Amino acid sequence: MRSARYWVIVFALFLAIAALYRRGDVDRVPQSVPLDRLPMSLDGRIGLDIPLDAYVLDVLGKGVFLNRTYVPAQTDARSAGDPAIGLFIAYFPTQRTGQAIHSPQNCLPGSGWTFDSQGIITLKDKDGRAYRVGDYLISNGKDKEEVLYWYRAHGRTIANDYKAKWYTLTDSIFYNRTDAALIRVVTPLRSGEGRDSARGRAAQFSEQLAPFLSAYIPN
């Protein structure tokens, strides 16, 4: 009986041959709606675009980026003091030429933030579809923030950094596509606020956001 290592080598060779056979000179990139047309009104909030500094864009690479803050649309007693929600989307039409999505677990620590806890939670959009996203608590001194982030690639929602890279590899072989996006939702914890409350705020916003994404990030 042949060993498991033998079959791993055979499988790797098969992938290499398939890549050489199917891979084109450039990626196939389906058309999509520009990210800046994502609704400004979402989950009872109004969005405000925040320009990214030139040096940040240089670090991020040749992608398409949305950096926006959503604040309560009303200023009544119910919404008074309700924290803003930050939305960052990085979409890369191709990752073949050295361009790649930067994981928040690499970028945020460079800005002084520490990951205090991490996990995965399951959300449901308004159509009842379930999807898993990364769930993180980060801190910088006394400041704490709840972070949800996930990758979207060809209709998939991917909570894990390594799985996202794996899908990029396999889809480049079989579909000649390396396009993918990172979606990150952030909200601060108010003084005395429990994490469950902040997580609920971020989760509700994400569930309202999810059905729109397929128009801006190709399936």
Sequence and secondary structure as in RCSB ss.txt:
>XXXX:A:sequence
MRSARYWVIVFALFLAIAALYRRGDVDRVPQSVPLDRLPMSLDGRIGLDIPLDAYVLDVLGKGVFLNRTYVPAQT
DARSAGDPAIGLFIAYFPTQRTGQAIHSPQNCLPGSGWTFDSQGIITLKDKDGRAYRVGDYLISNGKDKEEVLYW
YRAHGRTIANDYKAKWYTLTDSIFYNRTDAALIRVVTPLRSGEGRDSARGRAAQFSEQLAPFLSAYIPN
>XXXX:A:secstr
   HHHHHHHHHHHHHHHHHHH  SS        GGGS SEETTEEEEE    HHHHHHH SSEEEEEEEEES  
STTTTT   EEEEEEEES  TTS     HHHHHHHTT EEEEEEEEEEE TT  EEEEEEEEEEETTEEEEEEEE
EEETTEEE  HHHHHHHHHHHHHHTS   EEEEEEEEE  TT  HHHHHHHHHHHHHHHGGGHHHHS  
